[in-house]
Amino acid sequence: MRTLDEMACASWIRGSHFFGLFMEIENMSESENVKVSIIVPIYNAEKALRRCVDSILRQDFKDFELLLMDDGSKDSSPEICDEYEKQDERVRVFHKPNSGVSNTRNMALDNAKGKYIQFLDADDWIESSATKLLVRKAEEYDADMVIADFYRVVGDNKSPKGNIKEQDVFDNLQYADYMLKSPADYYYGVIWNKLYRREIIDTYHLRMDPEIHWCEDFIFNMNYILKAKRICSLQVPIYYYVKTEGSLVAQGMNPKGIEQMKMSVIDYYRDFYKELYKGTDLYEKNKLAIESFLIAFAHDDFANPIMPKTTKIDEDRVPVYAKSIKLNAFSSLYVQYKLIERYLDTVAMQYNLDINDIKLLLFFMCSGDDWSTASAADFTGISQVKLWTSFEKMILKKYFLYDLTSDMTNLIEGFISGDSAIKDELKKFPKVGFSESANKIFKELELVMADFDNVSAQNISKADWEQYDKIRNDVWKNIKNELQ
C-alpha cells in the first residue's frame, strides 16, 4: 500500500526534475541509430500527403527518422517528398519504379535504422502524441509489439476503434485468443496501429509478401506474432484511418486469381494457429473458431453521425475555444491548463476512466494530508457531488484501498440529497491507501508534468530553461505568499 507520506508530489510548478529526466530519455539515441523509423509508402498521394507528413513532423517525440517511399508516383508526390527532405534532416526520401506497396515497404525495412518500426499510409495521419505513447508503452513493458486504438474516418466524422483492454503485458498465445474473437478485424490485421521491434524483423527477415494483394498486412502480422513474446495494448486512439475504396477487380485482378489469393491467405491463417499451438491440443479445441475466418470479413466499424462516440474530425477531446487570444496572466494560465487537461484526458482513456477520476487522483498526489472535499473541489474545479461519485468508482475499481460498505453508498446519497448532518460527516474524505494500479497512474501523472515542460521548453536552450525555471518558482512563491 502506498501512503501519502511515501508519495513524491508532482506539483503543477515543480516540473524541472521531471523535465530533465524526460528530455534525457526522449532524446537519447542508440549509437548512430534513432529510436523509431517511421515508414510511409507513397503512390500518387499528393492530395493527402502534406497532412500525413506534417502530423509526423509535429510529433512530441523527436528521436525518429521518416522514410518517405515514393513508389513511382505520376503526380507531384515526388516533389513534395523532396521538399520535406530539404526542410528536415530527419526525412529520408527514396524514389523507385512502381512495384507495389509490399515491395516498397520491404525496401524501407532494408534501409531502416530505428530500434522500433512504425508504419503510416499516406492518406492517413496521427495524433501529435502517437509515437511518444507507443514508445513509452514499449519501453515500460519491454514489449516486442504495441497495438493501439485508432479513429475510423468517413468524410468529416471520426469514431474510435479498439478491442483489447488489457493493461499489462501478455504473450502471443493470449494475443491469438483475442484475435480469434474477431477474425479478420482491421484492429489486428493492419500494420499502421502497431509498433514493432526491428531486431525481431531483421533477425527472422520478416517482410511483406509482394505476391499477395489482399491482407498482406495481416500475413506480416501473423509471422511477426509467432516471434513476439511480449505484447501490450494502448487504449488511446492515435491514428486517423481514412478508408479508401478500391476492389481487387478494380486493381486489374480476374475473379479466379482473387479466389486463389484469398484461399492462400486463409491457408496462412490456418498455418499460423497450427504453428502457434504446436505441441498442444489447442488447435483442435479452437478449430471451429479458426475456421470462422472463412466466412468473416475485414471490418473496422464506420463513422456515422448517429453512432455513439462519433465526432467531427476537428472536434478535440479537450476543446480549446480561444484559438487566438491576447497574452496576459489569465490567458496564459488558460492555455497551460488546457494542454495539461489534454494530457490528463489521454491518461484517463488508457485506464478507461473519466477525466474527473484522474483529476481526483492528481489532487491526492499533490495535496499532502489535507483531504477535505472543499479543497478537492477547489483544486480540481469539480463539484463535491461529482467528486464523491469518482471516489466511489475508484474504490470499486480497486485503485483506492478502502472497505466500501453500504454505509458509504447511503452517505453519498444523503450528501447528494442535501442532508446537512451527512454533509458535516463527509467534510473529509476517508483515509485510503493506493493500490499498485493507482501507483501506475501516479507515474503517468508525473510524466504528464514532464510532457508539459517538454513542450514548453521546445527551442529553448538548457541554460535559458534553467533560468526560466528558477524565475517561475520565485513567481510561484510570491503568488502563494500573497494568497496566504
Secondary structure by P-SEA (a helix, b strand, c coil): cccccccccccccccaaaaaaaaaaaaccccccccbbbbbbbccccccaaaaaaaaaacccccbbbbbcccccccaaaaaaaaaaaacccbbbbbbccccaaaaaaaaaacccccbbbbbccccccccaaaaaaaaaaaaacccbbbbbbbbbcccbbbbbbcccccccccaaaaaaaaaaccccccccccccccccaaaaaacccccccccccaaaaaaaaaaaaaccbbbbbccccbbbbbbbbccccccccaaaaaaaaaaaaaaaaaaaaaaacccccccccccccccccccccccccccccccccccccccccccccccccccaaaaaaaaaaaaaaaaaaaaaaacccaaaaaaaaaaacccccccaaaaaaaacccaaaaaaaaaaaaaaccccccccaaaaaaaaaaaaccaaaaaaacccccccccaaaaaaaaaaaaaaaaaaaaaaccccaaaaaaaaaaaaaaaaaaaaaac
